[in-house]
């Protein structure tokens, strides 16, 4: 594409007028917020994550919830004296009297 001298003069004049008028332009209060929003959008558009990275992000979001549930369940098990079945079977086989006492305490 060839540029003519007339086109170049028009471009120079337009740029000169825009440069001198930039001091007169007032920016609104929302200007900075809009610009920062645009900058954040640029980052989202450029940083496309793979499927596994997205799954990893989701798992890390649920990690504190999983830890809290483990802690709550551990406290419940310790507080309510939950005994596994194999220990109950061992107590019943070794000492039926203690098993009867244990049953009366748990019920």
C-alpha angles and dihedrals in degrees: 000000000000120000120216124219090245091055090048091050091050090049092049092048092048092049092046092052091047091049093052093045095051090086090059096053115102120204121218126234092258095055096092093046091051092049093049090048089053091050091052090049091053090056091050092050094048097043104064110169128214122245094260093050090052091050089049091052091051092049092051090052090056096043096088090049091050091049091050091051092049090050093048093047091048091052091048092051092049094044098047095041096233108190121199118245095247091058090050090051091049092050092047093049096045102039119009091183092059089046091055090049091048091050092051090051095049096047 
